[in-house]
Amino acid sequence: RHVLVGLSCAKVCERERATLSAPPRALTKQMSLARAAKGRRRGLQRDMSAQIRRSWLVVPMSKAEQIAQAPRSGADVIALDLVEFVAEEDKPAARERTQAAIRTAHAGGAEVFAQVDPELLVADLHACAWPGLTGVIVSRLESAQQVAEVDGLLGELEARRGILHGTLEIVAALETARGNHAAYDIGRASPR
């Protein structure tokens, strides 16, 4: 909202007021479109422009009991974390349990992403790229070259593990000044 270029704050506020004061019929139509998009997402058709991911639940890969409870949360996406909430000494064991965790999290109908560390990219992607995974969240991405590396590794793993090429998505977590500065290039670095 605040990143719009070439629009004054007054124009942005006018647009927001117009959206909030929309007639009920328009809101009903928007809600039915959202429900239809959610139905398509859960079905076989995956139209990237129609996906609505309203809620993301981040679950540490080292906590089996939290992974088991995650499918009952009702979240649209369950993000299995290997970066922020897993102690360094627990990461190898968490990677070994990833395939079972993906199956467990996916059982509730949510999309499943794995949050991976760019410094441990090869190990994390080899642990996470299995059928049932929707994509990966790459923490602290800072360059288009890193995205290209992730894209290449995912392509290799998709071919090896019987996953349709290009299926696994990449979500770039821009958490540094360098990453935010390169955001445009990072966003264009891969069609994933």
C-alpha positions in Angstrom: 0.0 0.0 0.0 2.7 2.4 0.9 5.0 1.4 -1.9 2.9 2.8 -4.7 5.0 5.0 -7.0 3.4 8.1 -8.5 0.3 8.2 -6.4 -0.2 10.6 -3.6 -1.4 9.4 -0.2 -4.7 11.2 -0.8 -5.4 9.1 -3.9 -4.5 5.9 -2.1 -6.9 6.9 0.8 -9.6 7.7 -1.8 -9.2 4.2 -3.3 -9.3 2.5 0.1 -12.5 4.4 1.0 -14.1 3.4 -2.3 -13.2 -0.2 -1.7 -14.6 -0.1 1.9 -17.9 1.5 0.8 -18.5 -0.9 -2.1 -22.1 -2.1 -2.4 -22.9 -5.5 -0.8 -23.4 -7.1 -4.2 -19.8 -6.3 -5.2 -18.5 -7.7 -1.9 -20.6 -10.9 -2.3 -19.1 -11.3 -5.8 -15.6 -10.9 -4.4 -16.3 -13.4 -1.7 -17.6 -16.0 -4.2 -14.5 -15.5 -6.4 -12.3 -16.1 -3.4 -14.2 -19.3 -2.5 -13.9 -20.4 -6.1 -10.2 -19.8 -6.1 -9.8 -21.7 -2.9 -11.7 -24.6 -4.4 -9.5 -24.6 -7.5 -6.4 -24.5 -5.3 -7.5 -27.6 -3.4 -8.5 -29.4 -6.6 -6.3 -30.4 -9.5 -6.1 -27.0 -11.2 -3.4 -24.7 -9.9 -3.8 -21.2 -11.3 -1.1 -19.1 -9.7 -3.0 -15.9 -10.2 -6.1 -17.3 -8.4 -4.4 -18.6 -5.3 -5.3 -17.0 -2.0 -3.1 -17.9 0.9 -4.7 -16.2 3.9 -3.0 -17.9 6.7 0.5 -19.4 7.1 1.3 -21.6 10.1 5.1 -21.9 10.8 6.0 -25.1 12.6 9.5 -26.1 13.7 10.7 -29.3 12.0 12.2 -30.5 15.3 8.8 -30.6 17.1 6.9 -33.8 16.0 3.9 -33.0 18.3 3.4 -29.6 16.7 3.7 -31.1 13.2 1.0 -33.6 14.1 -1.3 -30.9 15.4 -0.7 -28.5 12.4 -3.2 -30.1 9.9 -6.1 -29.4 12.4 -5.3 -25.7 12.5 -7.2 -24.8 9.4 -4.3 -22.8 8.0 -4.1 -22.5 4.2 -0.3 -23.1 4.3 1.8 -25.0 6.8 5.5 -23.9 6.7 7.8 -26.5 8.0 10.8 -24.5 9.4 14.4 -25.7 9.3 15.9 -22.2 9.9 14.5 -20.0 12.7 13.0 -22.4 15.3 15.3 -25.4 15.0 18.5 -25.5 17.1 21.7 -26.1 15.1 22.3 -29.5 16.8 18.7 -30.6 15.9 18.9 -29.8 12.2 20.3 -33.2 10.9 17.6 -35.1 12.8 14.9 -32.7 11.6 16.0 -33.1 7.9 15.7 -36.9 8.3 12.0 -36.5 9.4 11.1 -34.1 6.6 9.4 -36.5 4.2 7.1 -37.9 6.9 6.4 -34.3 8.2 5.3 -33.3 4.7 2.9 -36.2 4.5 1.5 -35.4 7.9 1.1 -31.7 7.2 -0.4 -32.3 3.8 -3.0 -34.7 5.2 -5.2 -31.8 6.4 -5.5 -30.3 2.9 -3.1 -27.4 3.5 -0.4 -26.5 1.1 3.0 -27.4 2.6 6.2 -25.2 2.2 9.6 -25.8 3.8 11.6 -22.9 5.1 15.3 -23.4 4.1 18.5 -21.7 5.0 20.6 -20.3 2.0 23.8 -21.3 3.9 22.7 -24.9 4.1 20.8 -24.9 0.8 21.9 -28.2 -0.7 21.3 -30.2 2.5 17.9 -28.5 3.2 16.6 -28.9 -0.4 17.7 -32.5 -0.6 15.8 -33.1 2.6 12.7 -31.2 1.6 12.0 -31.7 -2.1 9.5 -34.6 -2.0 6.0 -35.1 -3.5 3.5 -33.3 -1.4 5.6 -30.2 -1.0 4.2 -27.1 -2.6 7.4 -25.1 -2.5 10.3 -23.6 -0.4 10.7 -20.4 1.5 14.3 -19.3 1.2 15.2 -17.1 4.2 17.5 -14.1 3.8 17.7 -14.2 0.0 20.0 -11.4 -1.3 20.5 -12.0 -5.0 19.1 -13.3 -8.2 22.0 -15.7 -8.4 20.8 -17.4 -5.2 17.3 -17.8 -6.7 18.9 -19.3 -9.9 20.8 -21.8 -7.7 17.6 -22.8 -5.8 15.8 -23.1 -9.2 18.5 -25.3 -10.6 18.6 -27.6 -7.5 14.8 -27.9 -7.4 14.8 -28.8 -11.1 17.3 -31.6 -10.5 15.5 -32.9 -7.5 12.1 -32.8 -9.3 13.6 -35.0 -12.1 15.1 -37.5 -9.6 12.0 -37.8 -7.4 9.3 -38.0 -10.0 7.9 -34.5 -9.4 6.5 -32.6 -12.4 9.2 -30.1 -13.5 8.5 -26.5 -12.3 5.9 -27.6 -9.7 7.8 -26.6 -6.6 7.5 -22.9 -5.9 10.1 -20.5 -4.5 9.1 -17.9 -1.9 11.8 -15.3 -1.4 12.0 -14.1 2.2 13.8 -10.7 1.8 15.0 -10.0 5.3 18.1 -7.9 4.7 18.8 -4.5 3.2 20.8 -6.1 0.3 17.8 -8.5 -0.4 15.3 -5.6 -0.4 17.6 -3.6 -2.7 17.7 -6.5 -5.2 14.0 -7.3 -4.8 13.1 -6.6 -8.5 15.9 -8.8 -9.8 15.1 -11.6 -7.3 11.4 -11.5 -8.3 12.3 -11.9 -12.0 15.1 -14.5 -11.5 12.8 -17.6 -11.8 9.3 -18.3 -13.0 8.7 -20.4 -9.9 
